[in-house]
Structures are given as C-alpha cells and as structure tokens.
Amino acid sequence: MKKSYNIPFLQGYKDSSDQDFVDNVGLPQELAFTPEMNLWMTYSMYSQNQKANDPNTEELLFEQFERMRMIIPSKMWEDMGFNRGDGKWMYNDELLAACKHIYEMYK
C-alpha cells in the first residue's frame, strides 16, 4: 500500500487517501503519494481564489502556509528539499515560488 501525504491524512484522517485527491479534485496522478502534492494543491486553490477575485486570497494563502508548517513533518520538508538548513522552513515568498513551480510542472 502506498503512503498518503495529503494534509488531512497527516492529521489522522486515515479515510482520505492521495488517490481521492486525484479522483475528486484533479490532482495530477504523478503527484499522488508524494509530499509535493500539498504544494500543488495549495497553488491550485490560490490560483482559483485569484481568478474569483477573492479579496482574501493572500490571507488565505498565508493561513494555508502556516497550517502546512504545523502539519507537515520536518522530515518531509527535508525530503522535498525545502528546509533552509537552519531548522526553519522557507519564508512565504519562497514557499509560494515552490508551490508555483510544482503546479506549473504538473498542470
């Protein structure tokens, strides 16, 4: 069985598999069962909010970044190459750039 990396699964909701996000949300199959799926999902929601002209787009994005930092284990950030080496995660602008990069690679 493949390991799921989606945020609800990491929070203990074991009935939420990565494949569910492929089937129901449109996550590219190549990203299922990889930690990078959370970056793609974050940018996908961010771009949808931008297109909808949601005035809270930036605030929602930064709230999601904080949730990601709390929920995604340090080891996963390191495995993705996103730990800055000083024990801290990337700054918001760096994280946004990483999310956009993954999204563009797999859209």
C-alpha positions in Angstrom: 0.0 0.0 0.0 1.3 3.4 -0.9 1.8 6.1 1.8 -0.6 9.0 1.6 0.8 12.5 2.1 -2.3 14.7 1.9 -2.8 17.1 4.9 -6.0 15.5 6.2 -4.2 12.1 6.2 -1.3 13.6 8.1 -3.7 15.0 10.6 -5.0 11.5 11.3 -8.0 11.3 9.0 -7.0 7.9 7.6 -10.0 7.7 5.3 -8.5 10.4 3.0 -6.1 8.9 0.5 -4.0 10.7 -2.0 -5.8 8.9 -4.7 -9.0 10.5 -3.5 -7.5 13.9 -4.4 -6.7 12.6 -7.9 -10.2 11.3 -8.4 -12.1 14.1 -6.8 -10.0 17.3 -7.0 -8.0 16.9 -10.1 -4.5 16.4 -8.6 -2.2 15.0 -11.3 -1.7 11.3 -10.8 2.1 11.8 -10.9 1.9 13.8 -7.7 -0.2 11.3 -5.7 1.7 9.6 -2.9 4.4 12.3 -2.9 4.8 15.1 -0.4 4.9 17.7 -3.2 1.2 17.1 -3.8 0.5 19.6 -1.0 2.4 22.3 -2.8 0.4 21.6 -6.0 -2.9 21.7 -4.1 -2.0 24.9 -2.3 -1.2 26.7 -5.5 -4.2 25.3 -7.3 -6.5 26.8 -4.6 -4.6 30.0 -4.6 -5.0 30.5 -8.4 -8.7 29.6 -8.1 -9.1 32.3 -5.5 -7.2 34.8 -7.6 -9.5 34.0 -10.6 -12.5 34.5 -8.5 -11.2 37.9 -7.3 -11.5 36.8 -3.7 -10.3 39.7 -1.6 -9.0 37.3 1.0 -6.7 35.4 -1.4 -3.4 36.5 0.2 -4.6 36.0 3.7 -6.0 32.5 2.9 -2.7 31.6 1.2 -0.6 32.6 4.3 -3.0 30.8 6.6 -2.5 27.7 4.5 1.3 28.1 4.7 1.0 28.2 8.5 -1.1 25.1 8.5 1.4 23.3 6.3 4.3 24.3 8.5 2.4 22.9 11.6 1.1 19.7 10.0 3.8 18.6 7.5 6.7 16.9 9.5 10.2 18.4 9.3 11.4 15.2 7.6 9.0 15.7 4.7 10.2 19.3 4.2 13.8 18.0 4.2 12.9 15.2 1.7 11.3 17.8 -0.6 14.5 20.0 -0.3 12.6 22.8 1.3 14.3 23.0 4.7 16.6 26.0 4.7 19.2 24.2 6.7 18.9 26.3 9.8 16.0 24.3 11.1 13.4 26.7 9.6 11.1 26.3 6.7 11.1 28.7 3.8 9.7 32.2 4.0 6.3 32.8 2.5 7.7 34.2 -0.8 10.0 31.2 -1.2 7.2 28.8 -0.4 4.9 30.5 -2.9 7.6 30.1 -5.6 8.0 26.4 -4.7 4.2 25.9 -4.9 4.0 27.7 -8.2 7.0 25.7 -9.6 5.4 22.3 -8.8 2.0 23.5 -10.1 3.4 24.7 -13.4 5.3 21.4 -13.8 2.2 19.3 -13.5 -0.7 21.4 -14.7 
